[in-house]
Structures are given as structure tokens and as C-alpha cells.
Amino acid sequence: MNLVLDFGNTLWKVALFEGGHLKLLKSFQKGELSVEVLNEIAKSTKKGILSSVVHLNQDWEQWMTDNHVIVLSHETPLPIINKYATPETLGKDRLANAIGLFHHFPNEHSISVDFGTCVKIDFVSKQGHYLGGSISPGLQMRYKSLQKFTDKLPLVEHTPLSPLIGTDTASSIRAGVFRGIIYEIEGVIKHYKEEFGPLEVIFTGGDSEHFEPAFKNTIFARPNLTLEGLNKILDYNG
């Protein structure tokens, strides 16, 4: 059994894989996972890997060392070629998504769109080269920034039905935020296809469910792409 840990800015995820299949997934709000709880979940595992975009305290660093968990870094051996200009600054979740992409589409140009705290787009060529991508504010970050950086705009909650034309302030914000992300993704996909030709697209991340219907049959949904990629890296490293 493989232990896969993904410590993000909002959620900390603990997953167990067996034979390449996800057997268990538990999510915790950032900072709520304890060493004691993780010990109980991980007691049947033989090896593990951690992707973290947050700084770990000494207790967590010691746990990873004691349990021989691979802490993903730019120096970890990978089944693809990382051509990012500054690999030491690349988010580990983005790197894991790239490995997940390569696993699902090993002979195709492909991009992942990760709808998390930020919207992260990453590209892997059919030659197995990770080239990079883009980062922009995520859904909730956009709503919060409009309220924070203006005097009068309210903080609006997202609703499943965001109008094309806002008829009041709240619906105008929803239209701008939600449809702005849709148009952004449509534009990125269009330009990538113009540059590279046929392209496979995977949506992932906590907010991806809001955007999947807008793209119908043009994308694949893999909500656990980051975890899948981490598991592949763990297997690759024995």
C-alpha cells in the first residue's frame, strides 16, 4: 500500500493507493491533521511520498524522516523531463499534475487545468517534456479580491447558475468572475492548439466541478490527478 500526501494551501489530503488504484482518501483543513491521526491511517503502508506547498514544522519534518517518506522536490527522479527554467520554484502540485498528465496521455500533447486556490495550467508535450504553464487567481480568490480592494463591492458567494448578463451587483460579480475564468480557459486551450496541434485536456481541483459542464465533452475530469501523479512518482522511485 502506498501513502500519498498532498499538503495544499487550503486542504491537506491523505490517500492510500494499491496496485495503482485509489483505495482511501481523507481531506483535512490546513493544519487540522495531526501526527497521531496520520499514524493510524498509514499503519499498513510500505512507502510514501509528500507534496507540500506549505512550510512544514519540525514535528512534520521528523515524521517524514522517521517514516521514510519521499518529500517531493526538484531533485526527485521523474518519469518525464522537467524543462521548467527554475525547477526549484515550481509548485510540487503542478509537478505532480504533469506526471499525472503523462500517465494518462503518454503520446499526446496535454494540459491540466487545476481549479484550486489558484487556477494552474500545465503543459506536457507528447515527447514527455514538461514545459510550464500559467497561474492565475482561483474562483474564491477573485470573489474575495473584489471585496477587499474596493470600497463598496460586496463579498459574493458563488452559485451554480452564473448569468451571462448581470442584472444587479451580485449577479454582475458572479458573471464576471465565473465567466471570466471560462473565457480564460477557452482562450488558453485555443492558443495551445494553434501552437502545438491536437491537445488533450484534464480538469482537476476542488472547484473543477463548477466548470466541467461549460466544456461538455471536450475535457476529461480527474479530480484526483495530483494524487495520481504523486503515486506514479513514488512507484517510479521504487
DRENDO-1510 file (C-alpha; in Angstrom, 1 decimal, always signed):
<recs>
REC; n; res; u; v; w
REC; 1; MET; +0.0; +0.0; +0.0 .
REC; 2; ASN; +1.3; +3.4; -1.0 .
REC; 3; LEU; +0.9; +6.5; +1.2 .
REC; 4; VAL; +0.4; +9.7; -0.8 .
REC; 5; LEU; +0.2; +13.1; +1.0 .
REC; 6; ASP; -0.7; +16.4; -0.7 .
REC; 7; PHE; -0.5; +19.4; +1.7 .
REC; 8; GLY; -2.0; +22.4; -0.1 .
REC; 9; ASN; -2.8; +25.9; +0.9 .
REC; 10; THR; -6.4; +25.0; +1.8 .
REC; 11; LEU; -6.7; +21.2; +2.2 .
REC; 12; TRP; -4.3; +18.5; +3.4 .
REC; 13; LYS; -5.1; +15.2; +1.6 .
REC; 14; VAL; -4.1; +11.7; +2.7 .
REC; 15; ALA; -4.5; +8.9; +0.2 .
REC; 16; LEU; -3.8; +5.2; +0.0 .
REC; 17; PHE; -3.1; +3.5; -3.3 .
REC; 18; GLU; -2.8; -0.2; -4.0 .
REC; 19; GLY; -1.9; -1.5; -7.5 .
REC; 20; GLY; -2.3; +2.0; -8.9 .
REC; 21; HIS; -5.9; +2.3; -7.6 .
REC; 22; LEU; -7.0; +4.8; -5.1 .
REC; 23; LYS; -8.3; +2.9; -2.0 .
REC; 24; LEU; -8.7; +5.7; +0.6 .
REC; 25; LEU; -8.9; +9.4; +0.5 .
REC; 26; LYS; -9.3; +11.7; +3.5 .
REC; 27; SER; -9.2; +15.5; +3.4 .
REC; 28; PHE; -8.4; +17.9; +6.3 .
REC; 29; GLN; -8.5; +21.6; +6.6 .
REC; 30; LYS; -5.0; +23.0; +6.6 .
REC; 31; GLY; -3.4; +22.5; +10.0 .
REC; 32; GLU; -6.1; +20.1; +11.3 .
REC; 33; LEU; -4.2; +16.8; +10.5 .
REC; 34; SER; -2.3; +15.5; +13.5 .
REC; 35; VAL; +0.7; +13.1; +13.6 .
REC; 36; GLU; -1.4; +10.7; +15.6 .
REC; 37; VAL; -4.2; +10.6; +13.0 .
REC; 38; LEU; -1.7; +10.1; +10.2 .
REC; 39; ASN; -0.1; +7.3; +12.1 .
REC; 40; GLU; -3.4; +5.4; +12.3 .
REC; 41; ILE; -4.1; +5.9; +8.6 .
REC; 42; ALA; -0.6; +5.0; +7.5 .
REC; 43; LYS; +0.0; +1.9; +9.6 .
REC; 44; SER; -0.5; -0.5; +6.7 .
REC; 45; THR; +1.7; +1.4; +4.2 .
REC; 46; LYS; +5.1; +0.4; +3.0 .
REC; 47; LYS; +6.3; +3.6; +1.3 .
REC; 48; GLY; +5.1; +7.2; +1.0 .
REC; 49; ILE; +5.5; +10.5; -0.8 .
REC; 50; LEU; +4.7; +14.0; +0.2 .
REC; 51; SER; +3.9; +17.1; -2.0 .
REC; 52; SER; +3.7; +20.2; +0.1 .
REC; 53; VAL; +3.2; +23.8; -1.0 .
REC; 54; VAL; +3.4; +24.9; +2.7 .
REC; 55; HIS; +6.3; +25.0; +5.1 .
REC; 56; LEU; +6.4; +22.1; +7.5 .
REC; 57; ASN; +7.3; +22.4; +11.2 .
REC; 58; GLN; +9.9; +20.3; +12.8 .
REC; 59; ASP; +7.4; +17.7; +14.0 .
REC; 60; TRP; +6.2; +17.0; +10.5 .
REC; 61; GLU; +9.7; +17.0; +9.0 .
REC; 62; GLN; +10.8; +14.5; +11.7 .
REC; 63; TRP; +7.7; +12.3; +10.9 .
REC; 64; MET; +8.6; +12.2; +7.2 .
REC; 65; THR; +12.2; +11.2; +8.0 .
REC; 66; ASP; +11.2; +8.6; +10.5 .
REC; 67; ASN; +8.7; +7.0; +8.1 .
REC; 68; HIS; +11.0; +7.2; +5.0 .
REC; 69; VAL; +8.6; +9.4; +3.1 .
REC; 70; ILE; +9.9; +10.9; -0.1 .
REC; 71; VAL; +9.5; +14.7; +0.1 .
REC; 72; LEU; +9.0; +15.7; -3.5 .
REC; 73; SER; +11.5; +18.3; -4.7 .
REC; 74; HIS; +13.0; +19.4; -8.0 .
REC; 75; GLU; +15.7; +16.8; -7.4 .
REC; 76; THR; +13.4; +13.9; -7.2 .
REC; 77; PRO; +13.8; +11.5; -10.2 .
REC; 78; LEU; +10.8; +11.7; -12.5 .
REC; 79; PRO; +9.4; +9.7; -15.5 .
REC; 80; ILE; +9.4; +12.9; -17.6 .
REC; 81; ILE; +11.9; +15.6; -18.4 .
REC; 82; ASN; +11.3; +18.8; -16.5 .
REC; 83; LYS; +12.3; +21.8; -18.7 .
REC; 84; TYR; +11.0; +24.5; -16.4 .
REC; 85; ALA; +13.5; +27.3; -16.3 .
REC; 86; THR; +13.5; +27.5; -12.5 .
REC; 87; PRO; +12.6; +23.9; -11.3 .
REC; 88; GLU; +13.4; +24.8; -7.7 .
REC; 89; THR; +10.5; +27.3; -7.7 .
REC; 90; LEU; +7.9; +25.0; -9.4 .
REC; 91; GLY; +5.0; +24.1; -7.2 .
REC; 92; LYS; +5.0; +20.4; -6.3 .
REC; 93; ASP; +1.3; +20.1; -7.1 .
REC; 94; ARG; +2.0; +21.4; -10.6 .
REC; 95; LEU; +4.8; +18.9; -11.0 .
REC; 96; ALA; +2.6; +16.1; -9.8 .
REC; 97; ASN; -0.2; +17.1; -12.2 .
REC; 98; ALA; +2.3; +17.0; -15.0 .
REC; 99; ILE; +3.2; +13.4; -14.1 .
REC; 100; GLY; -0.5; +12.5; -14.0 .
REC; 101; LEU; -1.0; +14.0; -17.4 .
REC; 102; PHE; +1.9; +12.0; -18.8 .
REC; 103; HIS; +0.4; +8.8; -17.3 .
REC; 104; HIS; -3.0; +9.3; -18.9 .
REC; 105; PHE; -1.7; +10.7; -22.3 .
REC; 106; PRO; +1.9; +9.4; -22.8 .
REC; 107; ASN; +1.9; +10.0; -26.5 .
REC; 108; GLU; -0.2; +13.2; -26.7 .
REC; 109; HIS; +0.3; +16.9; -26.1 .
REC; 110; SER; -1.8; +17.6; -23.0 .
REC; 111; ILE; -2.6; +20.2; -20.4 .
REC; 112; SER; -4.1; +20.1; -16.9 .
REC; 113; VAL; -6.3; +22.8; -15.5 .
REC; 114; ASP; -6.3; +22.7; -11.7 .
REC; 115; PHE; -9.1; +24.7; -10.2 .
REC; 116; GLY; -7.8; +25.2; -6.6 .
REC; 117; THR; -6.8; +28.3; -4.6 .
REC; 118; CYS; -5.3; +29.4; -7.9 .
REC; 119; VAL; -6.1; +28.3; -11.5 .
REC; 120; LYS; -3.0; +26.4; -12.6 .
REC; 121; ILE; -2.4; +25.3; -16.1 .
REC; 122; ASP; +0.4; +23.0; -17.0 .
REC; 123; PHE; +1.6; +21.5; -20.3 .
REC; 124; VAL; +3.3; +18.3; -21.1 .
REC; 125; SER; +4.4; +17.5; -24.7 .
REC; 126; LYS; +3.9; +14.2; -26.4 .
REC; 127; GLN; +7.7; +13.8; -26.1 .
REC; 128; GLY; +7.3; +13.7; -22.3 .
REC; 129; HIS; +8.7; +17.2; -21.7 .
REC; 130; TYR; +7.1; +19.4; -19.1 .
REC; 131; LEU; +7.4; +23.0; -20.4 .
REC; 132; GLY; +5.5; +25.0; -17.8 .
REC; 133; GLY; +2.2; +26.8; -17.9 .
REC; 134; SER; +0.4; +29.6; -16.1 .
REC; 135; ILE; -1.0; +30.6; -12.7 .
REC; 136; SER; -3.9; +33.0; -12.1 .
REC; 137; PRO; -6.3; +33.7; -9.2 .
REC; 138; GLY; -8.8; +31.0; -8.4 .
REC; 139; LEU; -12.6; +31.3; -8.0 .
REC; 140; GLN; -12.8; +32.2; -4.4 .
REC; 141; MET; -9.7; +34.5; -4.6 .
REC; 142; ARG; -11.4; +36.5; -7.3 .
REC; 143; TYR; -14.5; +37.0; -5.3 .
REC; 144; LYS; -12.6; +38.0; -2.2 .
REC; 145; SER; -10.2; +40.4; -4.1 .
REC; 146; LEU; -13.1; +42.4; -5.5 .
REC; 147; GLN; -14.5; +42.9; -2.0 .
REC; 148; LYS; -11.0; +43.6; -0.4 .
REC; 149; PHE; -9.7; +46.0; -2.9 .
REC; 150; THR; -12.8; +48.1; -3.4 .
REC; 151; ASP; -14.8; +50.3; -1.0 .
REC; 152; LYS; -18.4; +49.2; -2.0 .
REC; 153; LEU; -18.4; +45.9; -3.7 .
REC; 154; PRO; -19.7; +43.1; -1.5 .
REC; 155; LEU; -18.3; +39.6; -1.0 .
REC; 156; VAL; -20.5; +37.4; -3.1 .
REC; 157; GLU; -20.9; +33.6; -2.8 .
REC; 158; HIS; -20.7; +31.5; -5.9 .
REC; 159; THR; -23.8; +29.9; -7.2 .
REC; 160; PRO; -24.1; +27.2; -9.8 .
REC; 161; LEU; -26.0; +29.4; -12.2 .
REC; 162; SER; -24.0; +32.4; -13.1 .
REC; 163; PRO; -25.7; +34.7; -15.7 .
REC; 164; LEU; -24.3; +35.9; -19.0 .
REC; 165; ILE; -25.5; +39.4; -18.1 .
REC; 166; GLY; -25.6; +40.5; -14.5 .
REC; 167; THR; -28.7; +42.5; -13.7 .
REC; 168; ASP; -27.6; +43.6; -10.2 .
REC; 169; THR; -24.3; +44.0; -8.4 .
REC; 170; ALA; -24.1; +40.5; -7.1 .
REC; 171; SER; -25.0; +38.8; -10.4 .
REC; 172; SER; -22.6; +41.1; -12.2 .
REC; 173; ILE; -19.8; +39.9; -10.0 .
REC; 174; ARG; -20.8; +36.3; -10.5 .
REC; 175; ALA; -20.9; +36.8; -14.3 .
REC; 176; GLY; -17.5; +38.5; -14.3 .
REC; 177; VAL; -15.7; +36.0; -12.0 .
REC; 178; PHE; -17.2; +32.8; -13.3 .
REC; 179; ARG; -17.4; +33.5; -17.0 .
REC; 180; GLY; -14.1; +35.3; -16.8 .
REC; 181; ILE; -12.4; +32.0; -15.8 .
REC; 182; ILE; -14.3; +30.2; -18.6 .
REC; 183; TYR; -13.2; +32.6; -21.2 .
REC; 184; GLU; -9.6; +32.5; -19.9 .
REC; 185; ILE; -9.5; +28.7; -20.2 .
REC; 186; GLU; -11.1; +28.7; -23.6 .
REC; 187; GLY; -8.5; +31.2; -24.8 .
REC; 188; VAL; -5.6; +29.2; -23.4 .
REC; 189; ILE; -6.9; +25.9; -25.0 .
REC; 190; LYS; -7.4; +27.7; -28.3 .
REC; 191; HIS; -3.9; +29.2; -28.3 .
REC; 192; TYR; -2.2; +25.9; -27.2 .
REC; 193; LYS; -3.9; +24.1; -30.1 .
REC; 194; GLU; -2.8; +26.8; -32.5 .
REC; 195; GLU; +0.8; +26.4; -31.3 .
REC; 196; PHE; +1.0; +22.6; -30.8 .
REC; 197; GLY; -1.9; +21.0; -32.7 .
REC; 198; PRO; -4.2; +18.4; -31.2 .
REC; 199; LEU; -4.4; +18.6; -27.4 .
REC; 200; GLU; -5.9; +16.5; -24.5 .
REC; 201; VAL; -7.2; +18.5; -21.5 .
REC; 202; ILE; -7.8; +17.3; -18.0 .
REC; 203; PHE; -9.7; +19.3; -15.4 .
REC; 204; THR; -8.9; +18.8; -11.7 .
REC; 205; GLY; -9.1; +20.5; -8.3 .
REC; 206; GLY; -11.8; +21.4; -5.9 .
REC; 207; ASP; -13.6; +23.9; -8.0 .
REC; 208; SER; -13.4; +22.0; -11.3 .
REC; 209; GLU; -17.0; +20.7; -10.9 .
REC; 210; HIS; -18.3; +24.2; -11.4 .
REC; 211; PHE; -16.5; +24.5; -14.8 .
REC; 212; GLU; -16.8; +21.0; -16.3 .
REC; 213; PRO; -20.4; +21.5; -17.7 .
REC; 214; ALA; -19.3; +24.5; -19.6 .
REC; 215; PHE; -16.8; +22.4; -21.6 .
REC; 216; LYS; -19.1; +19.4; -22.1 .
REC; 217; ASN; -17.2; +16.6; -24.0 .
REC; 218; THR; -14.0; +18.5; -24.8 .
REC; 219; ILE; -12.2; +17.7; -21.5 .
REC; 220; PHE; -11.5; +14.8; -19.1 .
REC; 221; ALA; -12.3; +15.2; -15.4 .
REC; 222; ARG; -9.8; +13.7; -13.0 .
REC; 223; PRO; -10.5; +15.1; -9.6 .
REC; 224; ASN; -7.5; +13.3; -8.0 .
REC; 225; LEU; -5.0; +14.0; -10.8 .
REC; 226; THR; -2.4; +15.4; -8.3 .
REC; 227; LEU; -2.6; +12.3; -6.1 .
REC; 228; GLU; -2.4; +10.0; -9.1 .
REC; 229; GLY; +0.7; +11.8; -10.3 .
REC; 230; LEU; +2.3; +11.6; -6.9 .
REC; 231; ASN; +1.6; +7.9; -6.7 .
REC; 232; LYS; +3.3; +7.4; -10.1 .
REC; 233; ILE; +6.4; +9.3; -8.9 .
REC; 234; LEU; +6.5; +7.1; -5.8 .
REC; 235; ASP; +6.4; +3.9; -7.9 .
REC; 236; TYR; +9.0; +5.3; -10.3 .
REC; 237; ASN; +11.3; +5.8; -7.3 .
REC; 238; GLY; +10.8; +2.2; -6.1 .
</recs>
